[in-house]
Amino acid sequence: MTKILIAGDKFFEPLIFKDYLEKNLSKEYDIEINTMKFDFPVESFILNDNTVVPSGMSWDDPNIPKPEVGVREFYGDPFALKDVIRDVNVLIIHGAALPKEVLENANALKVVITLRGGPENVDRAYAEQRGIKFYNTPGKNAQAVAEYTIGLLLSFLRSIPESSYYLKKGVWKPSYYEFDRTGIEINGKTFGLVGMGEIGCRVAKILKGFDANIIAYDPYVEQKRFEEIGVKRVELDELVRESDFISLHARQPKNAKPIIGEREIKMMKKNAVLINTARGNLLDYKALKSALENRQIRGAVLDVFGPEKFSFYKELFSLPNVLATPHIAGGSQETVKRAMDMTVAILKEFLE
């Protein structure tokens, strides 16, 4: 018998996950599934001036210090799994920590499946040293992030959050029809994608419906992918100079220089809008703030942030040409369903 433990949360509901696995696996394989549920994400937390704004998983209070355990982007007690991992053969986790100290207690573990694209919360090196197979679920939230990227941009371009706020307050503002305050359309504009992974490709497909001119930069992807999607491949400098909208969909190594910094921002069109729904370290936010204050570019829409304290971001968010949200682009019910399908495929491969 293969013993499976699902360590879920309020996004990946473990009982729903268990039912799905039993429905798709129990008739063919001898398995026993147990669950545990972490009480995350929390409802909310307060960003004080000294709070470092979360850039990765941000489901619990960043004002409460976490111990250094060799992994990051996790929620709750980093040793919460230590006493329940014994005799487990397959562990399915999302945001719980899996440091070396926990893995040392895993006497029967053969497979770890983490329901994330970037599994920063797992000590992969030690797991592989122990001969534990490791799987993650890249691309599960690609459609959610792609749709959100376009939705966030449209909300900014057409003053949707601001005008809705005033209407709820009982204020009707015809002044949104003043020429300088009216929005601009995506149709016919040049849209630059930095990164042509799963998310970037899906953004490109959505943009096809807007008849946008799509260009992209990605030195790690073969030319064939650009041709299949119908996107023109360009170098970063050309993308920055020519794009009306620039959307980031890449990953940077830890401590790497931002892809978009002061130099690149100065090259952008005066009416350009910069979009980041990927990772905070892709963008120099101090250079962005200066450019927005001086009206060097039209605006920015942001769902992820860098390592600066909230006192800095409070000033950035107060600018009229910024729309920001708290890292929610990847959240959709379909994201969970895709992760379950991917998990079933992984388990079938392992069990066979």
Order of alpha helices (4+ residues) and beta strands (2+ residues): beta-alpha-beta-beta-alpha-beta-alpha-beta-alpha-alpha-beta-alpha-beta-alpha-beta-alpha-beta-alpha-beta-alpha-beta-alpha-beta-alpha
